[in-house]
């Protein structure tokens, strides 16, 4: 079957008897005020908990020349891939030290004939469509994207998931790409969604994990709770197994790329699921990369890496399979970050309307507890269907805030949103900013009355949003946001928030491998606090973020030091001296002071040597 046939089937699917579904909504849901799918003309201007700073995310889509509209296919067929939306990526594909954009479309258009659209950032900060000249041409019904340097040649390659056959593109280093899917041995005929590059076997070559959704049958007819034709839900179809592809690396002739499917050998094939999100991170801090998969309406998976190279699902044992009531939810977007400031990496998962988004607080040793209610993250999410999510320190006060994009998958049950004739008006929802109020709690920010600036804001748009990618687009030291929408334009939001503190941007590279050190754990110590992140851009929903790590540090003029636990079987820990904040630094493996050749269980903060006279000791802050 050719790839293009999937898009054809999607647009011309005929009715199929059976598979009629009514989704029963819980009585606990909170109604979203009715509106048409339109945009206001004012930015988000919201006050922090202290009331002293303004958070402003300004829509600069038109200003930078970003011209992308998602094409879901023929409206009225209610084909399921339409409502799932498509992904986005921020990465420097041409190595000119600024971020470019990759936006994934649904069906090809005559003027481009590709469902991947690549936009290069120019010297003046605007974007130009270079899809055709780049050769990054995808003919399948586009879904998600993963970015990584799979051949260790210093530039970033692209993997695209599709409803249909996925595609792998090699970056040629001259602003062009070559489709190497077949020659590299990549075959994934299932409905691919999220994906991530990571070094599964720690041999220095990035491997590939692909999440697959469900076995959808085109032409299936489903209904909403009012008996009207609507998009089918996941429970109407069987799940499928995810795939793990091992990069053969040095085993191949020079310049040749090859992968082998090790799904069965690694134990991943033992459990099927309806997967939508993925994280490839060291969840239990044992020095081995693990895999977390967000499944739709069934328990999530946490594949813990075993010493023999296989994986075992320990999601139930570690508290991240279901919510605190023991119920699986419609999991979509993922965040892995220290949300409560205790030095441990927590998990945040977005869910369906009438459910709550879930905050899995890390209890240490790779175990988690559902702390959603205590963190104030439950009630704000009940009325929305969350997809993409990102944790960023928007105002640089030293803690992480949450940004969530929303959009329905079923028609609004009371019809109040569907007052216009536009097909998508019954699915639109507002996006959300939840500001970290300290002590592990969050507050939903309303738009400040009377705001009167020019461009529309992040929370004011009511669209069917899906992907959310975060990165410093304009290299000014704060994090901007890229949002994709079903059947609508992509939006770029520039961070123009008043700042309460300073920042530091860190990129970690392995000079021997000539690429970013994916899997490195970076700890910045400043002002007697520790801030920790792991380098891997894949998270959110079908998206890839800026690979550079961004730290808000509060009101400190200098950082004391940076400690990097490098990936690999030796897990070497290096210390880099402190310096002034408000700058970007590049740390190369082997250029720091080795303070530990750690065992897997060692902690790079608590076991590190004392600071020199450039900064005070952290007294073990942030240790696990």
C-alpha positions in Angstrom: 0.0 0.0 0.0 1.4 3.4 -0.9 1.6 6.1 1.7 -0.6 8.5 -0.2 -3.5 6.1 -0.1 -3.9 6.7 3.6 -4.7 10.4 3.0 -7.0 9.4 0.1 -8.9 7.0 2.4 -9.2 9.6 5.1 -10.8 12.1 2.8 -13.2 9.7 1.1 -14.1 7.3 3.9 -17.6 5.9 3.4 -20.1 5.0 6.1 -19.5 1.8 7.9 -22.3 0.2 10.0 -21.6 -0.6 13.6 -19.0 1.0 15.9 -21.6 3.6 17.0 -20.4 5.2 20.2 -21.9 7.6 22.8 -19.4 9.1 25.2 -21.1 9.6 28.6 -19.8 12.8 30.2 -19.3 12.9 33.9 -21.6 15.2 35.9 -18.6 16.9 37.4 -17.6 18.8 34.3 -17.6 22.6 34.3 -19.1 24.3 31.3 -16.9 26.6 29.2 -18.6 29.9 28.3 -20.0 29.9 24.8 -18.2 31.7 22.0 -17.4 31.7 18.4 -14.0 30.6 17.1 -12.5 34.1 16.8 -9.6 36.0 18.2 -9.5 39.1 20.4 -6.9 41.8 19.8 -5.3 42.1 23.3 -2.4 40.2 24.9 -2.4 38.2 28.0 -1.5 40.6 30.8 -1.8 38.8 34.1 -0.4 39.5 37.5 1.7 37.1 39.4 0.7 35.9 42.9 2.7 38.9 44.3 0.8 41.3 42.1 4.1 43.0 41.1 4.9 41.5 37.7 3.0 41.1 34.4 3.0 37.9 32.4 2.5 38.7 28.7 2.6 36.2 25.8 2.1 38.2 22.6 0.9 36.7 19.3 3.5 37.7 16.8 2.5 35.2 14.1 1.8 37.9 11.4 4.7 40.0 12.5 7.3 37.3 11.8 5.6 36.1 8.6 4.6 32.7 9.8 2.0 31.5 7.3 0.8 28.0 8.2 -2.7 26.6 8.3 -3.4 23.0 9.3 -5.5 21.1 6.7 -7.4 18.2 8.3 -9.0 16.8 5.2 -12.6 16.8 4.1 -14.9 18.1 6.8 -18.0 16.1 7.5 -16.5 12.6 7.3 -15.5 12.8 11.0 -12.4 10.8 10.3 -10.6 10.2 13.6 -7.1 11.4 12.6 -8.5 14.8 11.9 -9.4 15.6 15.5 -6.0 14.4 16.8 -4.2 17.2 15.2 -0.5 17.5 14.3 2.8 18.3 15.9 5.5 21.0 15.8 9.3 21.3 16.4 11.7 24.1 17.2 15.3 23.3 16.1 18.2 24.8 14.2 18.2 22.8 11.1 20.7 25.0 9.2 23.2 25.6 12.0 23.0 29.4 12.0 22.4 29.6 15.7 18.7 30.5 15.7 15.6 28.3 15.9 13.7 27.3 12.8 10.2 25.7 12.8 8.8 22.5 11.5 5.0 22.3 11.4 3.1 19.1 10.5 0.0 19.2 8.3 -2.7 16.7 7.8 -3.2 16.3 4.1 -1.0 17.6 1.3 -1.9 20.8 -0.6 -1.4 21.3 -4.3 1.0 24.2 -3.8 3.3 22.3 -1.5 2.4 18.6 -1.7 3.9 17.8 1.6 2.5 17.4 5.1 5.7 18.7 6.7 6.3 22.5 6.4 9.8 23.8 7.2 10.2 27.5 8.0 13.7 29.0 8.2 14.4 31.9 10.5 16.0 34.8 8.6 18.5 37.3 9.9 15.8 39.8 10.7 13.7 37.3 12.7 11.1 36.6 10.1 10.4 33.1 8.7 10.4 31.8 5.2 8.9 28.6 3.9 11.8 26.5 2.6 9.9 23.2 2.4 10.4 22.5 -1.3 14.0 23.5 -1.5 14.8 21.5 1.7 13.5 18.2 0.4 11.7 17.6 3.7 8.7 16.3 1.8 6.2 14.0 3.7 3.3 12.5 1.8 1.5 10.7 4.7 -1.2 12.1 6.9 1.1 14.0 9.3 1.0 13.5 13.0 4.2 13.9 15.2 7.9 14.7 15.0 11.2 13.8 16.7 14.5 15.6 16.3 17.9 14.2 16.8 21.4 13.7 15.3 21.2 10.0 14.4 24.4 9.9 12.4 26.7 12.0 14.7 27.6 14.4 11.9 26.7 17.6 13.8 23.4 18.4 12.3 19.8 17.5 13.3 17.8 14.8 11.5 14.0 14.4 11.5 11.6 11.6 12.1 7.9 12.1 11.1 5.1 10.0 12.3 2.0 9.5 10.2 -1.4 8.0 10.0 0.3 5.6 7.5 4.0 4.9 7.0 6.4 7.1 9.0 9.3 8.8 7.3 13.0 9.3 8.4 14.9 12.3 6.9 18.7 12.7 7.0 20.0 16.2 7.3 22.7 16.6 4.5 24.3 19.6 6.2 23.6 22.0 3.3 20.0 22.9 4.3 18.6 19.9 2.5 17.2 16.5 3.6 17.1 13.1 2.1 14.4 10.5 2.8 16.3 7.4 4.1 13.3 5.5 5.5 13.7 2.4 3.5 17.5 2.3 3.3 17.7 2.7 7.0 15.4 -0.2 7.7 12.6 1.8 9.3 9.1 0.3 8.9 6.2 1.3 11.0 2.9 0.7 9.3 0.8 1.5 12.4 -0.7 4.9 13.2 2.4 6.6 14.6 2.0 9.5 17.1 4.8 10.6 19.5 8.5 9.7 19.0 11.8 10.4 20.6 15.5 9.9 19.9 17.6 8.6 22.8 20.6 6.3 23.4 18.8 3.1 24.4 21.9 0.9 24.5 24.4 3.7 25.5 26.7 3.0 22.6 26.9 6.7 21.5 24.4 6.4 18.7 20.8 7.7 19.1 18.1 5.1 18.9 14.5 5.7 18.1 11.3 5.0 20.1 7.9 5.4 18.3 4.5 5.4 20.0 1.6 3.9 18.1 -2.0 4.8 18.6 -4.8 2.5 17.7 -6.1 0.2 14.9 -8.5 2.7 13.3 -10.9 1.6 10.6 -11.7 4.5 8.1 -15.4 5.0 7.7 -16.3 4.1 11.2 -19.4 6.0 12.3 -19.7 7.3 15.9 -22.0 9.8 17.6 -21.9 12.3 20.5 -24.1 12.2 23.6 -26.9 13.9 21.7 -27.1 11.4 18.9 -25.3 13.6 16.4 -22.4 12.4 14.1 -19.1 13.0 15.8 -15.5 11.8 16.0 -15.0 8.3 17.4 -13.4 7.8 20.7 -10.4 5.5 21.4 -12.4 2.8 23.2 -13.9 1.8 19.9 -10.6 0.4 18.6 -7.8 -1.9 19.7 -4.4 -0.5 20.8 -1.2 -1.4 19.0 2.4 -2.1 20.1 5.0 0.7 20.2 8.3 0.2 18.4 11.9 0.5 19.4 14.6 0.8 16.7 18.2 0.4 17.5 20.8 2.5 15.7 23.5 0.1 14.3 26.0 3.0 14.2 29.6 1.9 13.8 28.4 -1.5 12.5 27.6 0.1 9.2 29.9 1.3 6.4 30.9 5.0 6.8 28.1 7.3 5.9 25.4 4.7 5.9 22.5 4.7 8.3 20.8 1.6 9.5 18.4 0.6 12.3 17.1 -2.7 13.5 13.7 -3.3 15.1 14.4 -4.6 18.6 10.9 -4.2 19.9 10.4 -7.8 20.7 13.9 -8.4 22.1 13.6 -5.4 24.4 10.2 -6.6 25.8 8.3 -3.6 24.5 6.0 -5.8 22.3 4.5 -7.6 25.3 1.9 -4.9 25.9 -0.2 -3.0 23.3 -1.7 0.3 24.0 -3.4 3.4 22.6 -0.3 5.7 22.9 -0.2 9.4 22.3 2.7 10.8 24.3 6.2 9.7 25.1 9.2 10.6 27.4 12.6 9.0 27.0 14.2 10.0 30.3 16.0 8.4 33.2 12.9 8.4 35.4 14.4 6.4 38.3 17.8 8.0 38.3 19.8 4.8 37.9 21.8 6.0 34.9 19.8 4.1 32.3 17.2 5.7 30.1 13.6 4.7 30.7 10.4 5.2 28.6 7.1 6.7 29.7 4.1 6.4 27.4 0.8 8.3 27.8 -2.1 6.0 26.7 -5.6 7.1 25.8 -8.3 5.7 28.1 -6.1 2.9 29.5 -3.2 2.7 32.0 0.0 4.5 31.0 3.3 2.5 30.7 6.6 3.2 32.4 9.2 1.0 30.8 12.0 0.8 33.3 15.3 -0.1 31.7 16.8 -3.3 33.0 20.6 -4.0 33.3 20.3 -6.6 30.5 18.9 -4.1 28.1 15.3 -5.1 28.3 12.4 -3.1 29.7 9.7 -3.9 32.2 6.5 -1.9 32.7 6.5 -0.7 36.3 3.9 2.1 35.9 1.6 0.6 38.5 4.4 -0.1 40.9 5.7 3.4 40.6 2.4 5.2 40.8 2.1 6.7 37.2 -0.3 4.2 35.5 -3.6 5.7 36.7 -4.9 8.5 38.8 -5.3 8.4 42.6 -8.8 6.9 42.2 -7.2 4.0 40.3 -8.8 5.1 37.0 -7.0 5.3 33.7 -7.5 8.6 31.8 -7.3 10.0 28.3 -3.6 10.8 28.5 -2.2 13.1 25.8 0.6 15.6 26.6 3.6 15.1 28.9 5.9 17.2 31.0 8.9 15.9 33.0 10.3 18.6 35.3 10.7 19.8 38.8 7.3 21.4 39.3 7.4 21.8 43.1 11.1 22.9 43.5 12.3 20.0 45.6 15.0 18.9 43.2 13.2 15.9 41.8 11.7 15.5 38.4 7.9 15.2 38.5 5.4 14.2 35.8 2.5 16.1 34.5 -0.1 14.5 32.1 -2.9 16.3 30.2 -6.3 14.6 29.9 -9.9 14.8 28.6 -12.6 17.2 29.6 -14.4 16.0 32.7 -11.2 14.4 33.9 -8.4 16.4 35.5 -4.9 16.8 34.3 -2.6 14.8 36.6 0.4 16.0 38.6 2.5 13.0 39.6 4.8 14.3 42.3 8.2 12.5 42.5 8.7 10.8 45.9 12.3 9.9 45.0 13.7 6.6 43.7 11.5 6.7 40.6 8.2 6.6 42.6 5.4 9.1 42.3 2.2 10.1 44.0 -0.9 11.8 42.5 -0.7 15.3 44.1 -3.1 17.0 41.6 -5.6 18.4 44.1 -3.0 19.6 46.6 -1.2 21.5 43.8 -4.4 23.3 42.6 -4.2 21.6 39.2 -7.4 19.7 39.3 -10.3 22.1 39.1 -8.9 24.3 36.3 -8.6 21.4 33.9 -12.1 19.9 34.4 -13.7 22.0 31.7 -10.9 21.5 29.1 -9.3 18.8 27.0 -5.6 19.3 27.4 -3.0 18.3 24.8 0.4 20.0 24.5 2.0 21.2 27.8 5.3 22.8 28.7 6.9 23.9 32.0 8.9 27.1 31.7 9.9 29.8 34.1 8.1 32.6 32.3 9.1 35.5 34.6 12.5 34.1 35.8 11.5 34.0 39.5 13.1 30.6 40.0 10.1 28.2 39.7 8.4 26.6 36.8 5.0 27.6 35.4 2.7 25.5 33.3 1.4 26.3 29.9 -1.3 24.1 28.5 -3.1 24.1 25.1 -6.6 22.8 24.9 -9.2 21.8 22.4 -12.1 19.3 22.4 -12.3 15.9 20.7 -16.0 15.7 21.1 -18.6 18.3 20.4 -19.4 20.7 23.3 -22.3 18.8 25.1 -24.5 21.8 25.7 -23.9 23.3 22.2 -23.1 26.7 23.6 -19.8 26.8 21.8 -21.3 25.8 18.5 -23.3 29.0 17.8 -21.6 29.7 14.5 -21.7 27.6 11.3 -17.9 26.8 11.4 -17.3 23.1 11.9 -14.6 23.6 14.6 -16.6 26.1 16.7 -18.1 23.3 18.7 -14.6 22.0 19.7 -12.7 25.2 20.5 -11.4 25.8 24.0 -9.1 28.5 25.6 -5.5 27.7 26.5 -4.3 28.1 30.0 -1.4 29.6 32.0 -0.9 28.2 35.6 1.6 30.3 37.5 3.7 28.6 40.2 2.5 30.2 43.5 5.2 28.4 45.6 5.0 25.5 48.0 4.1 23.2 45.1 0.8 25.0 44.2 -0.4 26.6 41.0 -2.9 29.4 40.2 -4.8 29.8 37.0 -4.2 33.2 35.6 -7.1 35.2 34.3 -6.6 37.9 31.7 -6.2 41.3 33.4 -9.1 43.6 32.7 -8.3 46.6 30.6 -5.3 45.2 28.8 -4.9 47.2 25.6 -1.9 46.2 23.6 -2.0 45.1 20.0 -1.6 41.4 19.4 -3.8 38.5 20.7 -2.6 36.6 23.8 -2.0 32.9 24.6 -5.1 32.5 26.8 -7.5 34.6 24.8 -7.5 32.4 21.7 -10.3 29.9 21.5 -9.2 27.3 19.0 -8.7 23.6 18.7 -5.1 23.5 19.9 -2.9 20.5 19.9 0.9 20.8 19.8 3.0 23.1 22.1 6.7 23.6 21.5 8.9 25.8 23.7 12.1 27.6 22.8 13.9 30.9 22.7 13.0 32.0 19.2 14.6 35.5 19.4 17.6 34.6 21.5 16.7 37.2 24.1 17.0 34.8 27.1 13.4 33.8 27.7 11.2 31.1 26.4 8.6 31.6 23.6 5.9 29.2 22.5 4.7 27.7 19.2 1.1 26.3 19.0 -0.5 24.2 16.3 -4.3 24.1 15.8 -6.6 21.7 14.1 -8.1 23.3 11.0 -6.5 26.6 11.8 -3.3 28.7 11.8 -0.2 28.0 13.9 0.5 30.7 16.4 3.9 32.0 17.7 3.8 33.7 21.1 6.7 35.9 22.1 7.5 36.1 25.8 7.3 39.8 26.7 6.7 39.2 30.4 8.2 41.5 33.0 11.0 39.6 34.7 11.4 39.0 38.4 14.9 37.6 38.1 17.8 36.4 35.9 18.3 33.5 33.6 20.8 31.1 32.2 20.7 29.0 29.0 22.8 25.8 28.8 23.6 23.6 25.9 25.5 20.4 26.6 27.4 18.8 23.7 29.6 15.8 23.3 32.5 16.9 21.0 33.6 13.3 20.3 30.1 12.5 19.0 29.7 15.9 17.4 26.1 16.3 18.8 24.0 17.4 21.7 24.5 15.2 24.8 21.0 13.7 24.8 20.3 12.3 28.3 22.8 14.5 30.1 21.5 15.7 33.5 22.3 19.3 34.2 22.2 20.9 37.6 22.7 24.6 38.0 23.5 25.9 41.5 22.8 29.5 42.3 21.8 31.4 45.5 21.8 28.3 47.6 19.3 26.6 45.3 19.7 23.8 42.8 17.9 23.6 39.4 17.9 20.3 37.5 16.9 19.4 33.9 17.6 16.5 31.6 18.6 17.2 28.0 16.0 15.7 25.6 13.7 17.9 23.5 10.9 15.4 23.0 7.8 15.9 25.2 4.5 17.8 25.2 2.2 16.4 22.5 3.7 15.2 19.2 6.4 17.9 19.6 10.1 18.7 20.0 11.4 21.7 22.0 14.5 23.8 21.7 17.3 21.4 22.7 18.9 24.2 24.8 18.0 24.1 28.5 16.6 27.3 30.1 16.8 28.1 33.8 15.1 31.0 35.6 17.3 31.7 38.6 15.5 34.4 40.6 17.3 37.5 41.9 20.9 36.3 41.8 23.6 38.0 39.8 25.8 35.0 39.5 25.4 31.2 39.4 27.8 29.2 41.6 28.5 26.3 39.3 27.0 23.8 36.9 27.3 20.0 37.4 26.7 17.7 34.5 26.1 14.0 34.7 27.0 12.8 31.2 25.1 9.9 29.6 26.7 6.6 29.0 27.8 3.5 30.9 30.6 5.4 32.8 28.2 8.2 33.8 31.0 10.7 34.3 30.1 13.8 36.4 31.9 17.1 35.6 31.8 20.5 37.3 31.9 23.8 35.5 32.8 27.0 37.3 30.2 29.7 38.0 29.7 33.0 36.3 27.4 35.8 35.6 23.7 35.1 34.8 21.9 36.4 31.8 23.9 34.5 29.2 24.0 31.4 27.2 26.8 28.8 27.8 27.9 25.7 25.8 29.4 22.9 27.9 31.5 20.3 26.2 32.1 16.9 27.6 35.6 16.6 28.9 36.2 20.3 29.3 35.0 20.4 32.9 36.6 19.2 36.1 35.8 15.5 36.7 34.4 15.2 40.2 33.0 11.7 40.0 33.0 8.6 37.8 29.7 7.6 39.4 27.9 4.4 39.9 24.4 4.5 38.5 22.8 5.3 41.9 25.1 8.2 42.7 23.6 11.7 42.8 25.6 14.4 40.9 24.5 17.1 43.4 24.7 15.5 46.8 27.9 13.6 46.0 29.8 16.4 44.3 32.8 18.1 45.8 32.3 21.3 47.8 32.1 24.5 45.9 35.2 26.7 45.6 35.3 30.3 46.8 33.1 31.4 43.8 30.0 30.3 45.6 28.5 29.0 48.8 27.7 25.3 49.4 24.2 24.3 48.7 24.0 22.1 51.8 22.7 19.2 49.7 19.8 21.2 48.2 18.1 19.3 45.4 19.5 15.9 46.3 17.3 12.9 46.0 
